[in-house]
Amino acid sequence: MKLLNTLLGLSTALVIGVAAIGDCDSGPFAALQAVGDKHDSSDFDVEICETQWNSGQVVRGVEVWGSKNRISGISLTYSNQDKSHLVGARDGDYHQSLDWDPFTVQVTRTVLWSDKDANQLGGLRIELSNGDTIEMKVDKISESTFSPDIGSGIMLGGWGRADDHITAWGWLFLEDKVDKIQIGDFVWDQDQDDFAKSQAGIKKTVKASQGQYNSASNTTTIAFDISDTVSNSYSYSQSVHFNFGMGYSLEISAQVAGAGPKATTSVSFEVGTESKKEWTETQSTTLTFKVSQPALSGKTTMCIGYVEYGEFDMGYEANVHIVLKNGKTFDFRERGERKQTMFGQAQTACADEDGDHSSESPEDFVNRHRPATTKRENRKRESRFISRGPVA
């Protein structure tokens, strides 16, 4: 336990014996200090600790209730949208709330007051980097003000004592800005070797098609020349991405069934080591589907332009290792989701058959005439591509 003895100027603002408990007792916090009751005048108040720092959640909202005589209640909203337990009570004519996005907005200053007799929390003020503020005070307030150390500006929670009102209160702040986030030790929702063997997620999409039954006596031509832009992409999605501001470096390392295009045309999955330094990346590429195919008299001739692609969409749990700029670290596990889409090269295929089959779709028609080719393509998948990123 950390026992705080904080002198705030006047003797009536003396805070003695407020001890942080539970998850508030130790952590990556800026200096812990609180204001309020100096002698525990209430026989019913209890020690309070409200935080989710050890699961990676930060505070993104504060709601306060009170009156001219007391600060009655405080409620916190975490970055996962969870609400804290109500500290104190929803009582009084005063009610204010403040919400922000910790990815882009940080706390720049906080102020705490005791009441005039140092029997309770007398007032609080929070100022944000976007200019928004919240402030609530009782009528008989101490002349001394206290501005706690806000560290990085990332609020992690609050602590103190309360019964039907707040008898003592202090904030928890991350002590320094985040320098690095490392994601590793993945546990996937599905075994990656099994996923790769199943080749689930390998699909084909037709981007161009044309067909006709040639009833004329002379040979005609089926032709198309079409370009289409597709995006090869990956993304890792975790709440830690948005909880600790910006400006940190990222290292993601996982054993994953990566999808990638072959040097030829097919796409496959194979388990390999992936190292990434960005949460998401997209690379666009242009595919060209070009055909000029004779259509013989009395035959139905159809052509398609298509591309094979792989889709990976799977949840996981991973360890998050946070390194602060002052060198201190802490860890927690967190769920996330990885997505990837990867396209192979453009392909074309044509087929013909005696008689009028113009009612059949070009894709079905061509595929019906290509069983041997399909088997060869399936055999190609046995040689798979490992998706790799930059090596750290």
C-alpha positions in Angstrom: 0.0 0.0 0.0 1.1 3.5 -0.7 0.4 5.8 2.3 0.0 9.4 1.1 0.7 12.4 3.3 0.1 15.4 1.2 0.2 19.0 2.5 -1.9 21.3 0.3 -0.9 24.6 1.8 -3.4 25.4 4.6 -3.9 23.1 7.5 -7.6 22.7 6.6 -6.5 21.2 3.3 -4.3 18.5 4.9 -4.8 15.0 3.4 -3.5 12.3 5.7 -4.0 8.5 5.5 -5.7 8.1 2.2 -4.3 4.7 0.9 -4.7 3.4 -2.6 -6.0 -0.1 -2.7 -6.2 -3.1 -5.1 -5.2 -2.3 -8.7 -4.7 1.3 -7.6 -2.0 0.4 -5.1 0.7 0.0 -7.8 0.9 0.4 -11.5 2.3 2.6 -14.2 1.0 5.7 -12.5 2.1 9.3 -12.1 2.5 10.4 -8.5 -0.7 9.4 -6.5 -2.1 12.2 -4.4 -5.7 12.9 -3.3 -7.7 15.6 -1.4 -10.6 15.4 1.0 -11.2 14.0 4.4 -8.1 14.4 6.7 -9.4 12.5 9.7 -12.0 10.1 8.4 -15.0 11.9 10.0 -17.4 9.4 8.4 -18.0 6.1 10.0 -19.4 4.6 6.8 -17.2 5.5 3.9 -15.1 2.8 2.2 -11.9 2.8 0.2 -12.5 3.1 -3.5 -10.4 1.9 -6.5 -11.8 2.4 -10.0 -9.5 1.4 -12.9 -9.1 -1.2 -15.7 -5.4 -0.4 -16.5 -4.3 -4.0 -16.1 -6.6 -5.0 -19.0 -5.4 -2.1 -21.2 -8.5 0.1 -20.8 -8.2 3.9 -20.2 -10.8 6.5 -19.1 -12.6 8.3 -21.9 -15.4 10.0 -19.9 -16.2 11.4 -16.4 -19.7 12.1 -15.0 -20.1 14.0 -11.7 -23.1 14.7 -9.5 -23.3 17.2 -6.6 -24.9 20.2 -4.8 -23.8 23.3 -3.1 -22.8 21.3 -0.1 -21.1 18.2 -1.5 -19.7 16.3 -4.5 -22.1 13.4 -4.3 -21.0 10.9 -7.0 -18.5 10.2 -9.8 -18.8 7.7 -12.6 -16.1 6.8 -15.2 -16.5 5.5 -18.7 -13.6 3.3 -20.0 -12.3 3.1 -23.6 -14.3 -0.2 -24.1 -17.5 1.7 -23.2 -17.7 0.0 -19.8 -19.1 2.1 -17.0 -17.4 2.1 -13.6 -19.2 1.4 -10.4 -20.9 4.5 -9.2 -18.7 6.1 -6.6 -20.9 7.9 -4.1 -24.5 8.6 -5.2 -26.4 10.3 -8.0 -27.7 13.1 -5.8 -28.0 16.9 -5.9 -28.9 19.6 -8.4 -25.5 19.7 -10.1 -24.7 17.2 -12.9 -22.0 17.5 -15.5 -20.2 15.1 -17.9 -17.2 15.2 -20.1 -16.2 12.7 -22.9 -13.2 12.5 -25.1 -11.3 10.2 -27.5 -8.0 9.2 -25.9 -6.5 8.5 -29.3 -6.5 12.2 -30.2 -7.3 14.0 -27.0 -5.5 14.0 -23.7 -6.0 15.6 -20.3 -3.8 18.7 -20.0 -4.6 19.7 -16.4 -6.7 18.7 -13.4 -7.5 20.6 -10.2 -8.8 19.2 -6.9 -10.1 21.1 -3.9 -11.2 19.9 -0.5 -14.1 21.6 1.2 -13.3 24.4 3.6 -13.0 22.1 6.6 -11.2 19.3 4.7 -14.0 16.8 5.4 -14.6 15.9 1.8 -13.8 16.5 -1.8 -14.9 20.0 -2.4 -14.4 20.5 -6.1 -12.8 19.1 -9.3 -11.8 20.4 -12.7 -10.5 18.6 -15.8 -9.1 20.4 -18.8 -8.6 18.6 -22.2 -6.3 19.3 -25.1 -9.2 20.1 -27.3 -10.3 22.9 -25.0 -13.2 21.1 -23.3 -13.5 21.2 -19.5 -15.6 20.1 -16.6 -15.8 21.8 -13.2 -17.9 21.3 -10.1 -17.4 23.0 -6.7 -19.2 23.2 -3.4 -20.0 26.6 -1.9 -17.7 26.4 1.1 -14.4 25.4 -0.6 -10.8 25.5 0.5 -8.8 28.4 -0.7 -6.0 26.0 -1.6 -5.9 24.3 -4.9 -4.0 21.2 -5.9 -3.1 20.2 -9.5 -2.0 16.5 -9.5 0.7 15.2 -11.8 -1.1 14.1 -15.1 1.9 12.3 -16.5 1.1 11.4 -20.1 -2.4 12.9 -20.0 -3.9 9.4 -20.3 -6.3 8.9 -17.4 -6.4 5.4 -16.0 -9.0 5.8 -13.2 -9.7 7.2 -9.8 -9.4 6.3 -6.1 -10.2 7.6 -2.7 -13.1 7.1 -0.2 -16.8 7.5 -0.4 -20.2 6.7 1.2 -23.2 8.7 0.0 -20.8 11.3 -1.2 -17.0 11.6 -2.0 -15.0 12.1 1.1 -11.6 11.8 -0.6 -10.6 11.6 -4.3 -7.5 11.4 -6.5 -6.9 10.6 -10.2 -4.8 7.9 -11.8 -2.7 8.9 -14.8 -0.3 6.9 -17.0 3.1 8.3 -15.8 4.7 8.8 -19.2 3.9 8.7 -22.9 4.0 5.3 -24.7 7.2 4.7 -26.7 6.5 1.2 -28.1 3.7 -1.3 -28.3 4.7 -4.9 -28.9 2.0 -7.5 -29.8 3.0 -11.2 -29.6 2.2 -14.7 -28.1 -0.9 -15.1 -30.2 -3.6 -17.6 -29.5 -5.8 -17.9 -32.5 -9.5 -18.8 -32.5 -8.6 -21.6 -34.9 -5.5 -23.7 -35.3 -3.4 -22.1 -38.0 -2.1 -25.3 -39.5 -5.7 -26.7 -39.8 -6.8 -23.5 -41.4 -4.0 -23.6 -43.9 -4.7 -27.2 -44.8 -8.4 -26.5 -45.3 -7.6 -23.6 -47.7 -10.8 -22.0 -46.5 -11.2 -18.5 -47.7 -9.8 -19.2 -51.2 -12.3 -17.8 -53.7 -12.6 -16.7 -57.4 -14.4 -13.7 -58.7 -15.3 -13.0 -62.4 -14.4 -9.5 -63.5 -15.3 -9.7 -67.1 -17.4 -12.1 -69.3 -18.8 -12.3 -72.8 -20.6 -15.1 -74.8 -22.7 -15.8 -77.8 -24.2 -18.4 -80.0 -23.0 -17.8 -83.5 -25.9 -18.6 -85.9 -24.2 -17.0 -88.8 -22.2 -18.9 -91.5 -19.0 -17.0 -90.9 -16.7 -16.9 -87.9 -17.1 -13.9 -85.5 -15.0 -12.7 -82.6 -15.6 -12.5 -78.8 -13.4 -9.7 -77.3 -13.0 -7.7 -74.2 -10.2 -5.6 -72.7 -11.1 -4.6 -69.1 -9.0 -3.3 -66.2 -10.0 -3.4 -62.6 -8.2 -2.1 -59.5 -8.1 -4.4 -56.5 -6.5 -3.9 -53.0 -4.2 -6.3 -51.3 -4.5 -5.5 -47.6 -4.0 -6.7 -44.0 -5.2 -5.2 -40.7 -4.8 -6.0 -37.0 -7.6 -4.5 -34.9 -7.2 -4.1 -31.1 -8.5 -1.5 -28.7 -4.9 -0.8 -27.6 -4.4 0.8 -31.0 -6.6 3.8 -29.9 -6.2 3.9 -26.1 -2.7 5.4 -25.6 -2.6 8.3 -28.1 -0.3 8.4 -31.1 3.4 8.6 -31.7 4.5 5.2 -30.6 6.3 2.5 -32.6 4.5 -0.8 -33.2 5.9 -4.3 -33.4 3.5 -7.2 -34.3 5.0 -10.7 -34.5 2.8 -13.8 -35.1 2.7 -17.3 -36.5 -0.1 -16.9 -39.0 -1.6 -18.6 -42.1 -0.7 -15.8 -44.5 -2.4 -15.4 -47.9 -0.4 -14.3 -50.9 -0.3 -14.5 -54.7 1.8 -17.1 -56.4 4.3 -16.1 -59.0 1.8 -17.6 -61.4 -1.9 -17.0 -60.7 -3.2 -19.0 -57.8 -3.5 -18.0 -54.1 -2.9 -20.2 -51.1 -2.4 -20.2 -47.3 0.6 -21.3 -45.5 1.7 -20.8 -41.8 4.7 -18.6 -41.5 6.2 -15.9 -39.3 4.7 -12.5 -39.9 6.3 -9.2 -38.7 4.4 -6.0 -39.1 5.1 -2.4 -38.0 1.7 -0.9 -38.9 -1.8 -1.8 -37.7 -3.0 -1.8 -41.3 -1.7 -1.6 -44.8 -3.3 -1.5 -48.3 -1.7 -1.8 -51.7 -3.7 -1.3 -54.8 -2.9 -3.1 -58.0 -4.5 -3.1 -61.5 -5.6 -6.3 -63.2 -6.1 -6.4 -66.9 -8.4 -9.0 -68.5 -8.0 -9.2 -72.3 -9.5 -11.7 -74.7 -9.9 -12.0 -78.5 -11.5 -15.4 -79.2 -12.9 -16.7 -82.5 -16.6 -17.7 -82.3 -17.2 -20.5 -84.8 -20.4 -20.9 -86.7 -23.0 -23.1 -85.1 -21.2 -23.0 -81.7 -21.7 -21.2 -78.4 -18.5 -19.5 -77.4 -18.0 -17.9 -74.0 -15.0 -16.3 -72.3 -14.4 -15.0 -68.7 -11.8 -12.9 -67.0 -11.3 -13.8 -63.4 -9.0 -13.6 -60.5 -8.4 -15.9 -57.5 -8.2 -14.3 -54.1 -7.8 -15.3 -50.4 -9.6 -13.9 -47.4 -8.4 -14.3 -43.8 -10.7 -13.1 -41.0 -10.0 -14.5 -37.5 -10.0 -13.4 -33.9 -7.2 -14.0 -31.5 -5.9 -13.2 -28.0 -2.4 -11.8 -27.7 0.0 -10.3 -25.2 0.5 -6.6 -25.3 3.8 -5.2 -24.0 3.8 -1.5 -23.4 7.1 0.4 -23.1 7.0 3.9 -21.8 9.4 6.6 -22.8 10.9 6.5 -19.3 11.7 2.8 -19.9 9.1 1.3 -17.6 6.9 -1.5 -18.9 3.7 -3.3 -18.3 1.7 -6.1 -19.9 -1.8 -7.4 -20.4 -3.6 -9.7 -22.7 -6.2 -8.5 -25.2 -8.5 -9.8 -27.9 -8.1 -8.7 -31.5 -9.0 -9.5 -35.1 -6.8 -10.0 -38.1 -8.1 -9.6 -41.6 -6.3 -10.0 -44.9 -7.3 -10.0 -48.6 -4.8 -10.9 -51.3 -5.4 -11.3 -55.0 -3.6 -13.4 -57.5 -2.9 -12.4 -61.1 -5.5 -11.8 -63.8 -6.7 -14.9 -65.7 -8.8 -15.6 -68.8 -10.5 -18.7 -70.1 -12.7 -19.5 -73.0 -14.8 -22.5 -74.1 -17.1 -23.5 -77.0 -19.7 -26.1 -77.7 -22.0 -27.1 -80.5 -25.5 -25.7 -80.3 -27.1 -22.8 -78.6 -26.2 -22.5 -74.9 -26.6 -18.8 -74.6 -29.0 -19.1 -71.6 -26.1 -20.4 -69.5 -23.9 -18.0 -67.6 -20.4 -17.6 -69.1 -18.8 -18.6 -65.8 -20.8 -21.8 -65.5 -20.3 -22.6 -69.1 -16.5 -22.1 -69.1 -16.1 -24.0 -65.8 -18.1 -26.9 -67.1 -15.6 -27.3 -69.9 -12.5 -26.9 -67.8 -12.3 -29.9 -65.3 -8.8 -30.8 -66.2 -7.5 -27.3 -65.8 -9.3 -27.0 -62.5 -7.5 -30.1 -61.2 -4.1 -28.7 -62.3 -4.9 -25.5 -60.4 -5.7 -27.4 -57.3 -2.4 -29.3 -57.5 -0.6 -25.9 -57.7 -2.0 -25.0 -54.3 0.2 -27.6 -52.7 3.1 -25.1 -53.1 2.1 -22.3 -50.9 3.1 -18.7 -50.4 4.2 -17.4 -47.0 3.1 -13.9 -46.2 6.0 -11.9 -44.7 6.3 -8.4 -43.6 9.5 -6.4 -42.7 11.8 -8.1 -40.3 12.3 -6.1 -37.1 
